[in-house]
């Protein structure tokens, strides 16, 4: 497994990262044996970064990931997150500190390598979004304190929200990591959207982050499963998935993904999922691309895809042309 320097942190992340989220669901709904086998296989394959959050299964992902790592006596890089709730408003700094302590308890750790804000960033905030004023006045000081206490080595954001705000935050020099969507259905964190496709325009945010020395974590690299081209969900996976930054429905994303089937028929990839994984791993700016799985079989398929390496430039161009057709 290829490893890369992750921004300016000094950490070296595997190009394929392990997503312990609820969409794939293995760390939330899998059995103990399945979870330990999956983590063990990922470690053996050279995966060095594992990503979780309290929101995944209401804390189950953190608990199960911590249990599996202890059982395997493994200490890879681990990142988790903090999401605001309505009752946190007015005490965001204290709520973040409490959330981090709760995450550490579930993980069974004294610290995490990466602690990330899990909400949209907007100018005004409100609802499930953090305003710039809240970020600067309450959350950044709390993150700095957590680092000083040794509970979190580095701080990051989930780069969703208003593009202008995200760009300012990435350029601020405060954060060390940014999770951002990057997939064939919406590549705008790095390149322009294929003509005719819907989706949020991130304005080249990945390139901005790389120039600033902010480590990039690719999320939704298979668009929640839609880029498999299959509408049917695995029994362990989340039964339904809302798109992030692409079309208005999962079904619409699946239909668009199927435009790429000629590339499989032509031998550019063994499957649409392989195509999507290798696409996400192609940019030099990518620090680690997270793959969430529902089964050992899916993990093996992801590892096999990663072993084939980045896509050729002509394959990427052909994919773009197919999507625009």
C-alpha positions as CSV (number, residue, x, y, z in Angstrom):
1,X,0.0,0.0,0.0
2,X,1.4,3.4,-1.0
3,X,1.8,5.8,1.9
4,X,2.1,9.6,1.7
5,X,3.1,12.4,3.9
6,X,-0.1,13.8,5.3
7,X,0.1,17.6,4.9
8,X,2.5,19.2,7.4
9,X,1.7,16.8,10.2
10,X,4.6,14.4,9.8
11,X,2.2,11.5,9.8
12,X,2.3,9.1,6.9
13,X,-1.1,7.9,5.8
14,X,-1.9,5.0,3.5
15,X,-3.4,6.2,0.2
16,X,-6.4,4.1,1.0
17,X,-7.9,4.8,4.4
18,X,-10.3,2.7,6.5
19,X,-13.7,4.4,6.9
20,X,-15.6,3.1,9.9
21,X,-18.8,4.9,9.1
22,X,-22.4,4.0,9.1
23,X,-22.9,3.9,5.3
24,X,-20.8,0.8,4.8
25,X,-21.8,-0.2,8.3
26,X,-19.4,-3.0,9.2
27,X,-18.0,-1.2,12.3
28,X,-21.6,-0.4,13.4
29,X,-23.6,-3.5,12.5
30,X,-21.0,-6.3,11.9
31,X,-20.2,-9.0,14.4
32,X,-17.2,-9.0,16.6
33,X,-15.5,-11.6,14.4
34,X,-16.3,-9.7,11.2
35,X,-15.0,-6.4,12.7
36,X,-11.7,-7.9,14.0
37,X,-11.1,-9.8,10.7
38,X,-11.7,-6.6,8.7
39,X,-9.4,-4.5,10.8
40,X,-6.8,-7.2,10.9
41,X,-6.9,-7.5,7.1
42,X,-6.7,-3.8,6.6
43,X,-3.6,-3.5,8.9
44,X,-1.9,-6.4,7.1
45,X,-2.5,-4.7,3.8
46,X,-0.7,-1.6,5.0
47,X,-3.7,0.7,5.9
48,X,-2.4,3.2,8.5
49,X,-5.4,5.5,9.0
50,X,-8.8,4.6,10.5
51,X,-11.6,7.2,10.6
52,X,-14.6,7.2,12.9
53,X,-17.1,9.5,14.6
54,X,-19.7,9.5,17.4
55,X,-22.4,10.0,14.8
56,X,-21.7,6.6,13.3
57,X,-24.1,4.3,15.1
58,X,-24.5,6.7,18.0
59,X,-21.0,5.9,19.3
60,X,-20.9,2.2,18.3
61,X,-18.3,2.8,15.6
62,X,-15.9,4.3,18.0
63,X,-16.5,1.6,20.6
64,X,-16.2,-1.2,18.2
65,X,-13.1,0.2,16.5
66,X,-11.4,0.6,19.8
67,X,-12.3,-2.9,20.9
68,X,-10.9,-4.4,17.6
69,X,-7.7,-2.4,17.8
70,X,-7.1,-3.5,21.4
71,X,-7.9,-7.1,20.6
72,X,-5.3,-6.9,17.7
73,X,-2.8,-5.0,19.8
74,X,-2.6,-2.4,17.0
75,X,-1.9,1.3,17.1
76,X,-2.6,2.9,13.7
77,X,-3.4,6.5,13.2
78,X,-7.0,7.2,14.3
79,X,-9.2,10.2,13.7
80,X,-12.7,11.0,15.1
81,X,-15.0,14.0,15.1
82,X,-17.3,16.4,17.0
83,X,-20.8,17.3,15.8
84,X,-22.8,20.1,17.4
85,X,-26.3,19.7,18.7
86,X,-28.9,22.4,19.4
87,X,-28.2,22.4,23.1
88,X,-24.5,23.1,22.5
89,X,-25.1,26.6,21.2
90,X,-23.7,29.1,23.6
91,X,-21.3,26.6,25.1
92,X,-19.6,25.1,22.0
93,X,-16.1,25.1,23.5
94,X,-17.3,23.1,26.6
95,X,-19.4,20.8,24.4
96,X,-16.4,20.0,22.2
97,X,-14.2,19.2,25.2
98,X,-16.9,16.9,26.6
99,X,-17.4,15.3,23.2
100,X,-13.7,14.6,22.8
101,X,-13.5,13.0,26.3
102,X,-16.5,10.8,25.5
103,X,-14.9,9.7,22.2
104,X,-11.7,8.9,23.9
105,X,-13.5,6.8,26.5
106,X,-15.4,4.9,23.8
107,X,-12.2,4.3,21.8
108,X,-10.2,3.4,24.9
109,X,-7.5,5.9,24.2
110,X,-5.8,8.8,25.9
111,X,-5.6,10.7,22.6
112,X,-6.5,10.7,18.9
113,X,-4.2,11.6,16.1
114,X,-6.9,13.8,14.4
115,X,-9.9,15.5,15.8
116,X,-12.3,17.0,13.3
117,X,-15.3,19.2,13.2
118,X,-18.1,17.3,11.6
119,X,-20.5,20.1,10.6
120,X,-21.0,22.3,7.6
121,X,-19.2,25.7,7.8
122,X,-21.2,28.7,6.7
123,X,-21.1,32.5,7.2
124,X,-24.3,32.6,9.3
125,X,-24.4,29.1,10.9
126,X,-27.6,27.9,12.5
127,X,-29.2,24.5,12.3
128,X,-26.5,21.8,11.6
129,X,-23.9,24.4,10.5
130,X,-21.1,26.2,12.3
131,X,-20.8,30.0,11.7
132,X,-17.5,31.7,11.2
133,X,-18.0,33.5,14.5
134,X,-18.6,30.3,16.4
135,X,-15.6,28.7,14.7
136,X,-13.2,31.5,15.5
137,X,-14.6,32.5,18.9
138,X,-15.4,29.1,20.5
139,X,-14.3,26.1,18.6
140,X,-10.8,27.0,17.5
141,X,-9.8,27.9,21.1
142,X,-11.2,24.6,22.3
143,X,-9.3,22.7,19.7
144,X,-6.1,24.5,20.6
145,X,-6.7,23.6,24.3
146,X,-7.3,19.9,23.4
147,X,-4.0,19.8,21.6
148,X,-2.2,21.5,24.5
149,X,-3.7,18.9,26.8
150,X,-2.4,16.1,24.6
151,X,-5.8,14.7,23.8
152,X,-5.7,15.5,20.1
153,X,-2.5,15.7,18.0
154,X,-4.0,17.6,15.1
155,X,-7.3,19.3,14.2
156,X,-9.3,19.1,11.0
157,X,-12.6,20.0,9.4
158,X,-15.2,18.3,7.2
159,X,-15.1,20.6,4.2
160,X,-18.9,20.9,3.5
161,X,-20.8,24.2,3.5
162,X,-20.2,27.4,1.7
163,X,-17.3,27.2,-0.7
164,X,-16.0,30.8,0.1
165,X,-16.0,30.0,3.9
166,X,-14.3,26.7,3.3
167,X,-11.6,28.3,1.3
168,X,-11.0,30.9,4.0
169,X,-10.8,28.3,6.7
170,X,-8.4,26.1,4.7
171,X,-6.2,29.2,4.0
172,X,-6.2,30.3,7.7
173,X,-3.4,28.0,8.7
174,X,-5.3,26.8,11.7
175,X,-6.3,23.4,10.6
176,X,-4.1,20.4,9.6
177,X,-6.6,18.3,7.7
178,X,-9.8,18.6,5.6
179,X,-12.2,15.9,4.7
180,X,-13.8,16.6,1.3
181,X,-15.9,14.7,-1.2
182,X,-14.1,13.7,-4.3
183,X,-15.6,11.3,-6.8
184,X,-16.4,10.8,-10.5
185,X,-19.9,12.4,-9.9
186,X,-18.4,15.5,-8.4
187,X,-14.6,16.1,-8.8
188,X,-14.9,19.9,-8.2
189,X,-12.6,19.9,-5.2
190,X,-9.9,19.5,-7.8
191,X,-11.3,19.9,-11.4
192,X,-14.4,21.3,-13.1
193,X,-17.7,19.4,-13.1
194,X,-18.4,17.4,-16.3
195,X,-20.9,19.5,-18.3
196,X,-24.5,18.8,-17.4
197,X,-23.9,17.1,-14.1
198,X,-25.5,18.6,-10.9
199,X,-23.7,19.2,-7.6
200,X,-22.0,21.6,-5.4
201,X,-19.0,23.4,-6.8
202,X,-16.1,23.3,-4.3
203,X,-13.9,25.5,-6.5
204,X,-10.7,23.5,-6.4
205,X,-10.6,23.2,-2.6
206,X,-8.3,20.2,-2.7
207,X,-5.7,22.1,-4.6
208,X,-6.0,25.0,-2.1
209,X,-5.5,22.6,0.8
210,X,-2.4,21.0,-0.8
211,X,-0.8,24.4,-1.4
212,X,-1.4,25.3,2.2
213,X,0.0,22.0,3.5
214,X,-3.4,20.8,4.8
215,X,-3.8,17.1,4.6
216,X,-6.6,16.0,2.3
217,X,-8.9,13.1,3.2
218,X,-11.2,12.0,0.4
219,X,-14.7,11.1,1.4
220,X,-17.7,9.7,-0.5
221,X,-15.3,8.3,-3.1
222,X,-17.9,5.8,-4.2
223,X,-20.7,8.3,-3.6
224,X,-22.2,6.3,-0.8
225,X,-22.2,3.2,-3.0
226,X,-23.9,4.8,-6.0
227,X,-20.7,4.5,-8.1
228,X,-21.0,0.8,-7.9
229,X,-23.8,1.2,-10.4
230,X,-26.0,-1.0,-8.2
231,X,-29.2,0.2,-6.5
232,X,-29.4,-2.7,-4.1
233,X,-27.8,-2.3,-0.7
234,X,-25.8,-4.9,1.2
235,X,-27.7,-6.1,4.3
236,X,-25.1,-4.7,6.7
237,X,-25.0,-1.3,4.9
238,X,-27.1,1.7,5.7
239,X,-30.5,0.9,4.0
240,X,-30.7,4.3,2.3
241,X,-28.1,7.0,1.6
242,X,-28.6,10.7,1.0
243,X,-26.2,12.0,-1.6
244,X,-23.6,14.6,-0.6
245,X,-22.7,17.3,-3.2
246,X,-24.0,15.3,-6.2
247,X,-27.5,14.7,-7.5
248,X,-30.8,15.0,-5.6
249,X,-31.3,11.3,-5.0
250,X,-29.3,8.1,-4.7
251,X,-31.2,6.6,-7.7
252,X,-30.1,9.6,-9.9
253,X,-26.5,9.1,-8.9
254,X,-26.7,5.3,-9.7
255,X,-28.2,6.2,-13.1
256,X,-25.3,8.6,-13.8
257,X,-22.7,6.1,-12.6
258,X,-24.0,3.6,-15.2
259,X,-22.9,5.9,-18.0
260,X,-19.4,4.7,-17.1
261,X,-20.1,1.1,-17.8
262,X,-18.3,1.3,-21.3
263,X,-15.0,1.7,-19.4
264,X,-15.6,-1.6,-17.7
265,X,-16.5,-3.2,-20.9
266,X,-13.4,-1.8,-22.5
267,X,-11.2,-3.2,-19.8
268,X,-10.1,0.0,-18.1
269,X,-11.4,-1.4,-14.8
270,X,-12.9,-4.7,-13.5
271,X,-15.9,-2.9,-12.1
272,X,-17.4,0.6,-11.6
273,X,-16.4,0.4,-7.9
274,X,-12.8,-0.2,-8.9
275,X,-12.9,2.7,-11.3
276,X,-14.2,5.0,-8.6
277,X,-11.6,3.9,-6.0
278,X,-8.7,4.3,-8.4
279,X,-10.1,7.7,-9.6
280,X,-10.1,8.9,-6.0
281,X,-6.5,7.7,-5.5
282,X,-5.2,9.3,-8.6
283,X,-4.5,13.0,-7.6
284,X,-1.1,13.8,-6.1
285,X,-2.9,16.1,-3.7
286,X,-4.9,13.2,-2.1
287,X,-3.6,12.3,1.3
288,X,-5.8,9.3,2.0
289,X,-9.1,8.2,0.3
290,X,-11.5,6.6,2.7
291,X,-13.3,3.4,1.8
292,X,-16.2,2.2,3.9
293,X,-17.2,-1.4,3.6
294,X,-20.1,-3.7,4.6
295,X,-18.2,-7.0,4.3
296,X,-14.8,-8.6,4.1
297,X,-15.5,-9.2,0.4
298,X,-15.9,-5.5,-0.2
299,X,-12.7,-4.7,1.6
300,X,-10.8,-7.3,-0.5
301,X,-12.2,-5.7,-3.7
302,X,-11.1,-2.2,-2.5
303,X,-7.6,-3.5,-1.7
304,X,-7.4,-5.2,-5.1
305,X,-8.5,-1.9,-6.8
306,X,-5.9,0.1,-4.8
307,X,-3.2,-2.4,-5.8
308,X,-3.8,-1.5,-9.5
309,X,-2.8,2.1,-8.8
310,X,-4.1,5.4,-10.2
311,X,-6.0,5.7,-13.4
312,X,-4.3,6.6,-16.7
313,X,-5.0,10.2,-17.8
314,X,-6.8,8.9,-20.9
315,X,-9.1,6.8,-18.7
316,X,-10.0,9.9,-16.6
317,X,-10.7,11.9,-19.8
318,X,-12.8,9.1,-21.2
319,X,-14.8,9.0,-18.0
320,X,-15.4,12.7,-18.1
321,X,-16.6,12.4,-21.7
322,X,-19.0,9.6,-20.9
323,X,-20.5,11.5,-18.0
324,X,-21.0,14.6,-20.1
325,X,-22.8,12.7,-22.9
